[in-house]
Amino acid sequence: MTVKLVKSLIGVKKDQIATAHALGLKKVGDVTTQPDNASTKGKVAKIIHLVEVSEA
């Protein structure tokens, strides 16, 4: 699963910023590959409005 941060973290709740950082996303355009498991899907669901996800 590839996750890309497409919107800024400015003005977002602190817990959502922490979730993005836990996924390795710090600034717009950052891309990271994550394992396709329930834990990762839960993190992505929390910040789905900020990221693009591709199942690759």
Kinemage of the C-alpha trace (Angstrom):
@kinemage 1
@onewidth
@group {chain A} dominant
@subgroup {mainchain}
@vectorlist {calphas} color= white
{ca met a 1} P 0.000 0.000 0.000
{ca thr a 2} L 1.454 3.359 -1.070
{ca val a 3} L 0.358 6.477 0.790
{ca lys a 4} L 0.992 10.023 -0.461
{ca leu a 5} L 0.319 13.221 1.487
{ca val a 6} L -1.567 15.580 -0.857
{ca lys a 7} L -2.862 18.243 1.548
{ca ser a 8} L -1.024 20.313 4.137
{ca leu a 9} L -1.027 19.435 7.828
{ca ile a 10} L -1.471 23.116 8.764
{ca gly a 11} L -4.710 23.651 10.673
{ca val a 12} L -5.283 19.934 11.228
{ca lys a 13} L -5.910 18.396 14.663
{ca lys a 14} L -2.826 17.312 16.598
{ca asp a 15} L -3.824 13.648 16.624
{ca gln a 16} L -4.126 13.664 12.821
{ca ile a 17} L -0.686 15.265 12.502
{ca ala a 18} L 0.710 12.557 14.782
{ca thr a 19} L -0.947 9.881 12.641
{ca ala a 20} L 0.592 11.328 9.469
{ca his a 21} L 4.020 11.402 11.125
{ca ala a 22} L 3.565 7.804 12.280
{ca leu a 23} L 3.045 6.861 8.631
{ca gly a 24} L 6.236 8.730 7.693
{ca leu a 25} L 4.471 11.697 6.068
{ca lys a 26} L 5.820 15.089 7.083
{ca lys a 27} L 5.306 17.438 4.135
{ca val a 28} L 3.090 17.616 1.059
{ca gly a 29} L 4.286 15.227 -1.635
{ca asp a 30} L 5.861 12.709 0.730
{ca val a 31} L 5.257 9.112 -0.353
{ca thr a 32} L 5.678 6.014 1.783
{ca thr a 33} L 5.041 2.304 1.360
{ca gln a 34} L 3.182 0.676 4.233
{ca pro a 35} L 2.154 -2.926 4.956
{ca asp a 36} L -1.427 -3.727 4.009
{ca asn a 37} L -2.818 -4.620 7.443
{ca ala a 38} L -5.600 -3.512 9.774
{ca ser a 39} L -3.368 -1.153 11.751
{ca thr a 40} L -2.266 0.773 8.681
{ca lys a 41} L -5.795 0.885 7.270
{ca gly a 42} L -7.024 2.409 10.541
{ca lys a 43} L -4.344 5.112 10.430
{ca val a 44} L -5.149 5.904 6.802
{ca ala a 45} L -8.886 6.055 7.572
{ca lys a 46} L -8.184 8.714 10.207
{ca ile a 47} L -6.457 11.021 7.683
{ca ile a 48} L -8.113 9.894 4.426
{ca his a 49} L -9.011 13.521 3.572
{ca leu a 50} L -5.289 14.397 3.493
{ca val a 51} L -3.826 11.450 1.553
{ca glu a 52} L -4.033 9.459 -1.664
{ca val a 53} L -3.796 5.691 -1.324
{ca ser a 54} L -2.868 3.246 -4.061
{ca glu a 55} L -2.972 -0.512 -3.594
{ca ala a 56} L 0.295 -1.543 -5.207
